[in-house]
Amino acid sequence: MTITLARPHAVYSTRDVEAAQERARTLKSPELEAFYDNMLALGGERFVTTPSSRDALDPLYEDCPNFDEVLDDLSRYLGLALAGGSGVNMMPVLLLGDPGVGKTHFGKRLAASLGTEFEFISMNALSAGFVITGSSSTWKGAKCGKVAERLVRGKFANPVVLLDEVEKASGSTQSDPMAALYQLLEPETSRAFHDEFIDIDLDASQVFWVLTANSLEGIPAALLSRMAVYEVPAPTQEQAAGIAQRVYAGLVRELKLTQVDAELAQNVLDKLAGVSPREMRKALLDGLGFAVAAGRQALVPEDIRIKHEPARRKIGF
């Protein structure tokens, strides 16, 4: 049996918070003072989690079979962590793949396997760096960035933070959303991550970074050098069938549909072979609706009504 091991790790100094709180009183910022009060109440330590066995990643090989390359590396690094009694120490991961191959799902399942929290940040909608680094407390409506918020309000120092579609990030020269990543993706410099709103250093060195992209175009070479890059293929027909069966079984349990068949027929699986993991749940949910409405206990191919997805863009190198 695999259990999750946890050890305390200092994310920030409460003495630094107290000193910053004194400075905040001169700014007359109730929001900032309340945030400091919360930091002091929560204390500066968070947990770093490590599964007790490499077997913790086995479910991911089943749920995300097209991610076997990155999982093989993760398994080795987890083995090193267990041998040395430390946290999992791996470079930030960049997952390259067409839309819908399951990159976000993989990030969520990875966080669950590591026994930690998950934070999703869409870089496509990110037009300014303060979404990551926070905005100055002197600005109207200022608040902390998503990294600081996760580390302060969360329970763990090693959350999985997924930056989605990183190649689509945009911003001005004054608030480049990529700029903070040069510090955050380096273990040494991330130990003193400075959020503009909180105005104290946070130790973000334990964060597990997963970045996703459809193409390398637009990602600076200096940033790529800080990451381990993996190209994620679409699932094979056999893999897609396994994914479909697991998604279907999960829906049957979730909806408590005891009257329907436990497994999908082969002709239904054949029709799902070309459906991306992203769209598979919806296709099966709709299919179950059609089957139940028709009074059938099993899905038939006609229940799977696939909407045409936009054409996929080729990955650029």
C-alpha positions in Angstrom: 0.0 0.0 0.0 1.3 3.5 -0.9 0.9 6.3 1.6 1.9 9.9 1.4 4.8 11.0 3.6 4.9 14.7 4.6 7.6 16.9 6.2 7.3 20.6 7.2 9.1 23.2 5.1 9.4 26.9 5.8 7.8 29.0 3.1 8.1 32.4 4.8 9.4 33.9 8.0 6.7 35.2 10.4 9.2 37.8 11.6 9.4 39.2 8.0 5.6 39.3 8.0 5.5 41.2 11.3 8.0 43.8 10.0 6.0 44.1 6.7 2.8 44.5 8.7 4.3 47.6 10.5 5.1 49.1 7.1 1.6 48.3 5.8 0.0 50.4 8.6 1.5 53.5 7.1 -0.1 52.6 3.7 -3.5 52.4 5.3 -4.3 49.3 3.3 -6.9 47.2 5.2 -6.6 44.4 2.5 -2.9 44.1 3.0 -3.1 44.2 6.8 -5.8 41.5 6.7 -3.6 39.4 4.4 -0.6 39.7 6.9 -2.9 38.8 9.8 -3.9 35.6 7.9 -0.2 34.8 7.2 0.6 35.1 10.8 -2.4 33.0 11.8 -1.5 30.2 9.4 2.2 30.3 10.3 5.1 30.0 7.8 5.4 26.2 7.4 3.8 24.1 4.8 4.0 20.4 4.0 6.2 18.8 1.3 4.8 15.5 0.3 6.4 12.4 -1.1 4.6 9.1 -1.9 6.0 6.2 0.1 6.5 4.1 -3.0 7.0 4.4 -6.8 3.7 2.5 -7.1 1.9 5.8 -6.5 2.4 6.6 -10.2 1.0 3.3 -11.5 -2.6 4.7 -11.8 -1.2 7.5 -14.1 0.2 4.9 -16.5 -3.4 3.6 -16.8 -5.2 6.9 -16.9 -2.7 8.8 -19.0 -1.0 6.0 -21.2 0.3 8.5 -23.8 2.4 10.2 -21.0 4.7 7.1 -20.4 7.9 9.0 -21.3 7.5 11.7 -18.7 6.1 9.1 -16.2 9.2 6.9 -16.6 11.4 9.9 -15.7 9.1 10.9 -12.8 9.3 7.3 -11.5 13.1 7.4 -11.5 13.2 10.8 -9.7 10.7 9.5 -7.1 13.0 6.6 -6.5 15.8 8.9 -5.9 13.7 10.9 -3.4 12.8 7.8 -1.5 16.4 6.6 -1.4 17.6 9.9 0.0 14.6 10.7 2.2 13.9 14.0 0.4 11.3 15.6 -1.8 10.9 14.8 -5.5 13.5 16.9 -7.2 12.8 17.3 -10.9 13.2 20.0 -13.5 10.1 21.9 -14.5 8.2 19.9 -17.2 7.0 21.3 -20.5 4.4 19.1 -22.2 4.1 19.7 -25.9 1.1 18.3 -27.7 -2.0 19.1 -29.7 -5.1 20.4 -27.9 -7.1 17.7 -26.1 -4.4 15.1 -25.6 -4.9 15.3 -21.8 -2.2 17.6 -20.6 -4.3 19.4 -18.0 -5.8 16.1 -16.8 -2.3 14.7 -16.4 -1.4 17.7 -14.2 -4.4 17.1 -12.0 -3.8 13.4 -11.7 -0.1 14.0 -10.9 -1.0 16.3 -8.0 -3.3 13.7 -6.6 -0.6 11.0 -6.9 1.9 13.2 -5.1 -0.7 13.9 -2.4 -0.5 17.7 -3.0 -2.6 20.5 -4.4 -3.1 21.7 -8.0 -3.2 25.2 -9.4 -4.2 26.0 -12.9 -3.0 29.3 -14.6 -4.1 30.0 -18.2 -1.3 31.8 -19.9 -3.5 32.4 -22.9 -5.5 34.9 -20.9 -2.5 36.3 -19.1 -1.8 39.8 -20.3 0.3 41.0 -17.4 2.9 39.5 -15.1 1.1 40.6 -12.0 -1.2 37.6 -12.3 1.8 35.5 -11.3 3.9 38.0 -9.2 1.1 40.1 -7.7 0.6 43.8 -8.0 1.9 46.6 -5.9 -0.1 47.3 -2.7 -0.1 51.0 -3.7 -2.4 50.2 -6.7 -6.1 50.3 -6.5 -7.5 46.8 -6.3 -4.1 45.3 -5.7 -3.8 41.7 -4.7 -1.2 38.9 -4.5 -0.3 36.7 -7.4 -1.5 33.1 -7.9 1.8 31.6 -6.8 1.8 33.4 -3.5 -1.8 32.8 -2.9 -1.4 29.1 -3.3 1.7 29.0 -1.0 0.1 31.1 1.7 -3.5 29.9 1.7 -2.7 26.3 0.7 -1.4 23.5 2.9 1.6 22.4 0.8 4.9 23.9 -0.2 5.1 21.6 -3.3 1.8 22.2 -5.1 1.6 21.2 -8.8 1.3 24.5 -10.7 0.2 24.1 -14.3 0.8 27.0 -16.7 -1.4 26.3 -19.7 -0.5 27.4 -23.3 2.6 29.2 -22.2 3.5 30.0 -25.8 0.5 32.3 -25.9 1.5 34.6 -23.0 1.6 38.2 -23.9 2.3 41.5 -22.2 4.1 44.8 -22.2 7.8 45.3 -21.5 6.8 46.6 -18.1 4.7 43.5 -17.2 6.0 40.6 -19.2 4.3 37.4 -17.9 7.3 35.4 -18.8 9.7 37.5 -16.8 8.8 35.9 -13.4 9.4 32.4 -14.8 13.1 32.9 -15.2 13.3 33.2 -11.4 10.6 30.7 -10.5 11.9 27.9 -12.7 15.4 28.0 -11.1 15.7 26.2 -7.8 18.2 28.6 -6.4 16.5 31.9 -7.2 13.0 30.6 -6.5 13.9 30.2 -2.8 13.5 34.0 -2.5 10.4 34.7 -4.7 9.2 38.2 -4.2 5.4 38.8 -4.6 4.8 42.5 -5.2 1.7 42.7 -3.1 3.0 40.8 0.0 6.4 42.5 -0.3 8.3 39.6 1.5 10.3 36.7 0.2 8.6 33.3 -0.3 10.3 30.0 -0.8 8.8 28.6 -4.0 11.6 26.1 -4.6 9.4 23.1 -3.9 6.7 24.0 -6.4 6.3 21.3 -9.1 6.0 23.2 -12.4 4.1 21.7 -15.3 3.9 23.9 -18.4 1.9 23.1 -21.5 2.2 24.3 -25.1 1.0 23.4 -28.6 4.2 24.7 -30.1 7.7 25.8 -29.1 7.2 29.0 -31.2 7.2 32.0 -28.9 9.0 30.4 -26.0 12.4 31.9 -25.4 15.4 29.6 -25.6 16.6 30.8 -22.2 13.3 29.6 -20.7 13.4 26.3 -22.6 16.8 25.6 -21.0 15.2 25.6 -17.6 12.7 22.8 -18.5 12.6 19.1 -19.5 10.6 19.0 -22.7 8.3 16.1 -23.6 6.2 15.7 -26.8 2.9 14.1 -25.9 1.4 12.1 -28.7 -2.3 11.5 -29.2 -3.4 8.1 -27.6 -3.2 5.1 -29.9 -6.4 3.3 -30.7 -5.7 0.7 -28.0 -4.9 3.4 -25.4 -8.0 5.4 -26.4 -10.1 2.3 -25.8 -8.7 1.9 -22.3 -9.2 5.6 -21.5 -12.8 5.3 -22.7 -13.6 2.3 -20.5 -12.2 4.1 -17.5 -14.1 7.3 -18.2 -17.3 5.3 -18.8 -16.9 3.3 -15.6 -16.3 6.6 -13.6 -19.4 8.1 -15.1 -21.5 5.0 -14.3 -20.3 5.1 -10.6 -20.7 8.9 -10.4 -24.3 8.8 -11.8 -25.1 5.6 -9.9 -26.4 4.0 -13.0 -26.7 0.4 -11.7 -29.0 -0.6 -14.5 -26.5 0.0 -17.4 -23.8 -2.4 -18.6 -20.5 -2.1 -16.8 -18.4 -2.1 -20.0 -18.6 -0.6 -23.5 -19.1 -2.8 -26.5 -16.2 -3.0 -29.0 -18.2 -1.2 -31.7 -18.7 1.7 -29.4 -15.0 1.8 -28.5 -14.2 1.8 -32.2 -16.3 4.9 -32.7 -14.6 6.6 -29.8 -11.1 5.8 -31.1 -10.8 9.2 -32.8 -12.1 11.3 -29.9 -9.6 13.3 -27.8 -9.5 12.6 -24.1 -10.8 16.1 -23.5 -14.0 15.4 -25.5 -14.4 11.8 -24.4 -16.2 12.4 -21.1 -18.8 14.7 -22.8 -19.4 12.2 -25.6 -19.9 9.4 -23.2 -22.1 11.5 -20.9 -24.3 12.4 -23.8 -24.3 8.8 -25.0 -25.5 7.6 -21.6 -28.3 10.2 -21.7 -29.4 8.9 -25.1 -29.2 5.2 -24.0 -31.2 5.8 -20.8 -33.8 7.9 -22.6 -34.3 5.0 -25.0 -34.6 2.5 -22.2 -31.5 0.6 -23.2 -29.0 -0.9 -20.7 -26.0 -0.6 -23.1 -24.7 2.1 -25.4 -24.8 1.6 -29.1 -22.6 3.4 -31.7 -25.5 5.7 -32.6 -25.4 7.1 -29.0 -21.9 8.5 -29.6 -22.6 11.7 -31.4 -19.2 13.3 -32.0 -19.0 17.0 -32.8 -16.2 17.9 -35.2 -13.3 19.5 -33.4 -11.3 22.3 -34.8 -8.3 21.2 -37.0 -5.2 20.6 -34.9 -2.2 22.6 -35.4 1.1 20.9 -36.1 3.7 21.1 -33.4 6.5 23.4 -34.4 10.2 23.0 -33.5 
